[in-house]
Amino acid sequence: MRTETQRITTFDRKVERIERRAKSPQQQDHEAPARQRLSNPVVFLIVATTIAVVGLLYLIQTSQVAGLGYTLSNLENERLEKSLENQQLTYQVAGYEALPRIEPVVRHELGMLPIDSHVFISVPRPASDELQVPPSEAPRHRSLGERIWNRLTGEAQASNTTGSAP
């Protein structure tokens, strides 16, 4: 069983459907503006604006790339200049280290003279036989690992295996 309100709402719906069918197509177009098409000038403006924005972005990006290219070129030239300056400084340092340049400084400012002859002085034995020559120590035998470690760390021992002074 239907209630009274349900029957009235059903009746109202049927009446609305009949009224809609009875209206002309022109009246229906005015009532439904949500489905209207865009006019040609509006479409043209949207397309033109999109093309202008894309073109502007392209120009901005191209100018930035060109600017970065100029910066890169300038940096490359600066690097070459610094490299040339470094080579010139290396040449100057080599000139200052040359012996003909150092010799006058050593002679005049430091008062050094070149060695012309070698003189060897012989030292006599101790005046007294009571003084004994200290006994030489027997060389200590080191393992292979110890010798390798000493060479790696730069430690060394001097020994005279012939028994005579140089």
C-alpha positions as CSV (number, residue, x, y, z in Angstrom):
1,M,0.0,0.0,0.0
2,R,1.1,3.3,-0.9
3,T,0.8,6.2,1.3
4,E,-0.9,9.4,0.3
5,T,2.4,11.4,0.1
6,Q,4.0,8.8,-2.1
7,R,1.2,9.0,-4.6
8,I,1.4,12.7,-4.7
9,T,5.1,12.7,-5.4
10,T,4.7,10.1,-8.1
11,F,1.9,12.2,-9.7
12,D,4.1,15.4,-9.5
13,R,7.0,13.6,-11.3
14,K,4.7,12.5,-14.1
15,V,3.4,16.0,-14.5
16,E,7.0,17.4,-14.7
17,R,7.9,14.9,-17.4
18,I,4.9,15.9,-19.5
19,E,5.6,19.6,-19.1
20,R,9.2,19.1,-20.3
21,R,8.1,17.2,-23.4
22,A,5.7,20.0,-24.2
23,K,8.3,22.8,-24.1
24,S,10.0,23.9,-27.4
25,P,13.7,23.2,-28.0
26,Q,14.5,26.9,-27.8
27,Q,13.1,27.2,-24.3
28,Q,15.2,24.1,-23.2
29,D,18.5,25.8,-24.5
30,H,17.9,28.8,-22.4
31,E,17.3,26.7,-19.3
32,A,20.5,24.6,-19.6
33,P,23.4,27.1,-20.0
34,A,25.9,24.6,-18.6
35,R,26.2,22.8,-21.9
36,Q,27.0,25.8,-24.1
37,R,29.9,25.6,-26.5
38,L,32.7,28.2,-26.5
39,S,32.6,30.8,-29.2
40,N,35.3,31.0,-31.8
41,P,37.0,34.2,-30.4
42,V,37.3,32.7,-27.0
43,V,38.9,29.5,-28.4
44,F,41.3,31.7,-30.5
45,L,42.3,33.7,-27.4
46,I,43.0,30.6,-25.4
47,V,45.1,29.1,-28.2
48,A,47.0,32.3,-28.8
49,T,47.7,32.8,-25.1
50,T,49.0,29.2,-24.8
51,I,51.3,29.7,-27.9
52,A,52.5,33.0,-26.5
53,V,53.3,31.5,-23.1
54,V,55.2,28.6,-24.6
55,G,57.1,30.9,-26.9
56,L,58.0,33.2,-24.0
57,L,59.3,30.2,-21.9
58,Y,61.3,29.0,-24.9
59,L,63.0,32.5,-25.3
60,I,63.7,32.7,-21.6
61,Q,65.3,29.2,-21.6
62,T,67.3,30.0,-24.7
63,S,68.7,33.2,-23.2
64,Q,69.7,31.4,-20.0
65,V,71.5,28.7,-22.0
66,A,73.3,31.4,-24.0
67,G,74.3,33.2,-20.8
68,L,75.6,30.0,-19.3
69,G,77.6,29.4,-22.5
70,Y,79.3,32.8,-22.2
71,T,80.0,32.2,-18.5
72,L,81.5,28.8,-19.4
73,S,83.7,30.3,-22.1
74,N,84.9,33.0,-19.8
75,L,85.8,30.5,-17.1
76,E,87.7,28.4,-19.7
77,N,89.7,31.4,-20.8
78,E,90.4,32.2,-17.1
79,R,91.6,28.7,-16.5
80,L,94.0,28.9,-19.5
81,E,95.3,32.2,-18.2
82,K,96.0,30.8,-14.7
83,S,97.6,27.7,-16.2
84,L,99.9,29.9,-18.3
85,E,100.7,32.0,-15.2
86,N,101.5,28.9,-13.2
87,Q,103.9,27.7,-15.9
88,Q,105.6,31.1,-15.9
89,L,106.0,31.0,-12.1
90,T,107.4,27.5,-12.4
91,Y,110.0,28.8,-14.9
92,Q,110.9,31.7,-12.5
93,V,111.3,29.3,-9.6
94,A,113.6,27.1,-11.7
95,G,115.6,30.2,-12.6
96,Y,116.0,31.1,-8.9
97,E,117.1,27.6,-8.1
98,A,119.9,27.5,-10.8
99,L,123.4,27.3,-9.5
100,P,124.8,30.3,-11.3
101,R,122.1,32.4,-9.6
102,I,122.7,30.9,-6.1
103,E,126.5,31.1,-6.2
104,P,126.8,34.9,-5.8
105,V,124.3,34.9,-3.0
106,V,126.2,32.2,-1.1
107,R,129.6,33.9,-1.6
108,H,128.7,37.5,-0.8
109,E,125.8,37.3,1.6
110,L,126.6,34.1,3.5
111,G,130.4,34.3,3.1
112,M,130.9,30.7,1.9
113,L,133.7,29.7,-0.4
114,P,134.0,26.7,-2.8
115,I,136.1,23.8,-1.8
116,D,139.4,23.8,-3.7
117,S,141.3,21.0,-2.0
118,H,140.7,18.2,0.4
119,V,142.9,17.7,3.4
120,F,142.9,14.5,5.4
121,I,144.2,14.6,8.9
122,S,145.6,11.5,10.5
123,V,145.0,11.1,14.2
124,P,147.5,9.1,16.2
125,R,146.5,6.3,18.6
126,P,145.9,7.3,22.1
127,A,149.0,8.4,23.9
128,S,148.6,5.9,26.6
129,D,148.3,2.2,26.1
130,E,146.3,2.1,29.2
131,L,143.3,3.4,27.3
132,Q,141.6,0.6,25.7
133,V,139.6,0.7,22.5
134,P,136.0,-0.2,23.4
135,P,135.1,-3.7,22.2
136,S,132.8,-3.8,19.3
137,E,129.4,-5.1,20.0
138,A,128.3,-8.3,18.2
139,P,125.6,-7.5,15.7
140,R,122.2,-8.5,16.9
141,H,120.3,-11.0,14.7
142,R,116.9,-9.5,13.7
143,S,114.1,-11.5,12.3
144,L,112.8,-10.9,8.8
145,G,109.6,-9.4,10.1
146,E,111.5,-6.9,12.3
147,R,113.8,-5.9,9.4
148,I,110.8,-5.3,7.1
149,W,109.0,-3.3,9.8
150,N,112.2,-1.2,10.4
151,R,112.4,-0.4,6.7
152,L,108.8,0.5,6.5
153,T,109.0,2.9,9.5
154,G,112.3,4.3,8.5
155,E,114.3,3.0,11.4
156,A,117.8,1.9,10.7
157,Q,121.0,0.9,12.5
158,A,124.5,1.6,11.3
159,S,127.0,-1.1,11.5
160,N,130.6,-1.5,10.4
161,T,131.1,-5.1,9.3
162,T,134.7,-4.7,8.2
163,G,135.9,-3.7,11.6
164,S,137.9,-0.6,10.4
165,A,136.9,3.0,10.4
166,P,136.4,4.7,7.0
